[in-house]
Amino acid sequence: MTDCKQLAYEARQGSKEAFAQLYQAVYQDLYRFALYVLKNPEDAQDAVAETVADAYAEIKKLRDSEAFKGWIFKILSNKCKRKLKEYTRKTEPLYEQEGSVRGDLDQDMQVREAFFSLSDEERFIVAMQVFGGYKSKEIGLILHKNHNTVRSRLNRALKKMEEILQ
Amino acid sequence: MKDENFNDNQMQDENNRHEIIQKIRESADKEKIPESLNPENLDRLLEQGKNSKGRNGKWRDAAADFAFRYWKTAGVAAACVILVVAAVNLMPLMNLNYRSENKADSAQSMDTSSEAAKQDTGAEDSAASGGDMGAEPKDSKDMAKADEAAPEKKSEDKETAEGYIAGSSYEELYEQIYTETENARKEWEQKRMADTGGYVEESGGSSASKNDAAASTEAAVAEDTAGTAAGYAAGGETDFSSTNVRTEGVDEGDIVKTDGSYIYTLTGSGTLRIVSADGGSMSVVGQTSLDDLTDSIQEMYVDGNTLCVVTSGYDSGLEWQGDETYMVNSRDFIRLYTYDITDKSKITLKGMVEQDGGYYSTRKVGNYVYLLSQFYPVYREDAEEAQPRLYVPSVNNELLDSSDVLYPAVPQMENGQLVISSVNLEKPDKIQESKSLIGASGRCYVSRESIYIFGEDYRGEEMRTRIVRFSYKDGEIQARAAGEVNGSINDTFSMDEYDGYLRVVATRYKDGWWGGSMSNSLYVLDDKLKMTGKVEDLAKGEQIYSARFMGNTGYFVTYRQMDPLFSVDLSDPADPKILGELKITGFSEYLHFYGENKLLGIGWETDPDTGERKGLKLSMFDISNPADVKEIDKMVLKNVDFCQAMEDYRSILIDPEENILGFSAGVYDRNYYELQGYYGVFTYNPEEGFQKLLYQSISKWMDSSGDELACVRGIYIGNTFYLCGSSGISAFDREKEYENCGNLEW
C-alpha cells in the first residue's frame, strides 16, 4: 500500500518509471476487461492504449494513490462505452466466434463463449465487477443506472451464464 | 463461511454467483495479453494511444464542441467534476465486518436510542433517533449563522433539520467537504485497524447479497392509484391504468404511460412515440428523438398536454486553462425536458433544465417535478477553495447558494451530495429551488408531505440507517429533520408516514453485517424523527423482505425457511403492538392491498425443508382480522426464474378496483438455455382464487440479453389490454378472453 502511495506520488511528480510500475500492476486486467466487453482483441488493445495515454497525460489528477486502479478503469470504461456506442452504428457483424461446436471447447472457451453471449450492458456490468472490482453502486453511477437495477442485471447475467454452462 | 442465520437458498445462489465469477476470472487469466501492452513498451504504447486517438478523434471534437456550446450558451464555466468513483464512498461497503474493540463508543448512542423509546415522548434529548447528531450544541449557533447568510430567504422557512447545518460560505463548505469527511474517514480507519478481524469481503458478493433481497423488494408496492387516475381520460368515461407508484398522489416516471386515449412510450435509444389507441386499432401519431447522444433515457411523465422526459448523461468537456492548455473535464448530469403535446403530431419542446449529479430518482406532484441526483465533488487535490463549482453542485449552470448546501453536524465519511430540485412545469426552463445534502446517499421514500432520504451508516459497531426528512410542498424544499435508527431498511415500502409519524421496519445486524445475529425492529418516529415507540427482536435470524402499511396497521414479511407475515397495530405511536404472525411457505417480496380486507403478495414458493425455490407465488391474504391473518389463496407458477415485479414495482400493472394484475416473467428454456419472456395477466375472485387471463410470450421482442423483460409494460384502456414493448404494442380484447385484436410494430 505504501509502495503504491509512493509510486503514485512520484508518478504525479512526472516520473514515467513510477507510472510504468503502477500500470504494470493493472494492465492485464485492463486488457481482459476491454476484451471481454468489446469482444474484439484489436479494439481492446486500442482502448487500453488510449487509456494509458490519457492516464499518463492526466496523472496529476489522480487524487488518492490507492485509487489508481479505480481511476484508470474509469477512463477505460468510458472508452469502451464509447466504442460500444460506435459499434451500434456499424452494420457489419462484430467479432465472430471461431467456428466451434459446443462440447468441443475446453471449459475456458465455453466460459468465454457464455460470457460473449451476454448483452453489451451485461458484459459491461459483469466485467466491471470481475476485473475492475467495482460495486453495483459505482457501476450504477458509471452507467447511469439505479444500483438496484445494476445488481439485478448482474445477478441475471450470472444466472444466465450458469444456465449455459450447466 | 457458512452462516446458520443466513438462509440456505440465498446462500446457494450466492455460491453459484461466486463460482461463475471465479470461472470468468480463470478463463480470462489465460487470455494472452498483447505484447504491445507490456509496460516495457510504455513509450511506444503512449505513442500508439495518442495516434489511435487521433484516428478516432470524434469524441474529442464532440467534447470540444460541447465545451464551446456550454460556454456560449451559459456564459458560465462548465462545472468540472471528475467523477472517479473510488475509495471514499465505497469504503464502508468494503469492510463491513470489522469488529471494533471499543464497543463502547458507538454502541452507547445506540443504547440510548433504545432506552428513549421506553420513556415518554417528552424525553426529547435522550433522543433516540436523533442520536448523536442532534445533541450538538453548535447546531443552533451555526444555524443562526446560516440565517444571517441568507437574509433574503423567508426566515420562518429557514428551519434546518436538527443535525444538519446550512453552509454560510463556500469556504466553510470546502472545509466540510474535504477536511471533515477526511477526518471522519481517518477516524473510522483507525477504528477498523484496531480490529482484529480484518475480514475482507470477496468480490462484493456478501454485501450485495443482503441488498439483493432488498433490491428486489424495492419492487414492493403501491397504493391503488389506478382507481384515482381512472376517469381523467379525455372522454371521461373510459377507465385506464396508471403507473404503480409508492404513494398515491405522488406520481413516478416510467417508460410507458397512458392518458386513456393515447399510449406514450420511450425506448432506450431515445425515441418518444405517441400512439393513438382505440381498441385494436393503433397508430403512431407523433414521434420525436432526443438528439443529444450524451443523454440516456430514464423515464417520463404525462399530464394533460404536458409531457416530461427525464434523462441522465455524462459529458466530457475541454476546459480552457490558459496558455494553450485544456483540461478534460467530465461531469454527470440529469435533465428534464418538458414538451407541449397539445398537437400530438407536433411534439414541441417547451424547456429544459439540467442538474449536476448522477440520476437518483424523480417524482411529480401537481405541477411540480422533483429531481434527485447524486453529486460528487472533485478530488481534494483538484479542488480549489476559490472555485466552489468544483465541489458545490450547479443547477441550470448556476451554482447553489452556500446556504442551500447542508452538512451534517457530526461529519460523515462521504462527501458525495444528494441534490434535490423542484421545477414548476409552468416554467420548464427554471429550477425553482434546490437543496444539497453533504454526506447523503442511499434511497428515498416520498410521502405526500415529505421526501425522506435514507442511507446506511457503517461507522459504528452496528449498522444504522440515517434518515433525513425534507418538506417539499409547492416546490419549496426545506430540510426538516434528521434521525437515525438501528439496522438496515429494506426498501421504500419499509417506511410509511401517517398522521405526522414515520413508521419504519428495519433488519438489525447486531454483530456486523455478515456474521451476526439478525433480528427485526419496528420503530415509530415523530416528525422530528425522534423515536416515540418501537418493537424489537422480532423474527431472529431472518430479514425483512417486504412491508406495507395502511393507516394504523402495518404488515411485513420476514423470511428464512418459512414466511412469517407480521401484522402490527400502530394506533398508539408510543406503543406499537404485534398483532399476529402468520407462517406460510415461501415469502412475498411485494405486498399490495387488494380491495377490502385483502392483501396480495408476490414472491417465491420454496420448499420448507430445503429452501429450494419452487416457483413464483401469488398469495392472497385475508386481513379482515389483522390479529389473525390467513392465506386464503395462492397460485404457483413453476420454473419462473425472474419476475420483473420484484425488480421494479413501477413495472407492475395492478388495479384492485378493476381486479387486474400483470407483470413480466423470465423462464430459462432448459433445453436451449435461452431466456424466454412472458407477460402474465391475472385476476382474483374468492370462489376460484387466482385466474390466469393471459400468459403471452414476449419472445418476439426479446434479444439474448433479456433486457426486454424490464422494458415491457402492460396497461389497459377500457376493454382493451395493451402489451407495450420496446419495438411495438399488441392489443388484446378483454371482453373476448384476451384475444389478440391488433398489433403495431416499429
Interface residues (C-beta under 8 A of the other chain):
Chain A: K16 F19 A20 Q21 Y23 Q24 Y27 Q28 L30 Y31 R32 L35 Y36 P41 Q45 D46 V48 A49 E50 T51 V52 A53 D54 Y56 E58 K61 R63 D64 E66 A67 G70 W71 K74 N78 R82 K85 E86 Q107 D108 M109 V111 R112 F115 S117 L118 S119 D120 E121 E122 V126 Q129 V130 F131 G133 Y134 K135 S136 K137 E138 G140 L141 I142 H144 K145 N146 H147 N148 T149 R151 S152 L154 N155 R156 L158 K159 K160 M161 E162 E163 I164 L165 Q166
Chain B: D13 N16 R17 E19 I20 I21 K23 I24 R25 E26 S27 A28 D29 K30 E31 I33 P34 S36 L37 N38 P39 L42 L45 L46 Q48 G49 K50 S52 K53 N56 W59 I82 L83 V84 V85 A86 A87 V88 N89 L90 L93 M94 S203 G204 S207 A208 N211 D212 A214 A215 S216 E218 L293 S296 Q298 S312 G313 Y314 S316 V328 S330 D332 G358 Y359 S361 Q374 Y379 R380 E381 D382 D641 F642 E647 D648 G666 Y668 Y673 L675 D703 S704 S705 G706 D707 A710
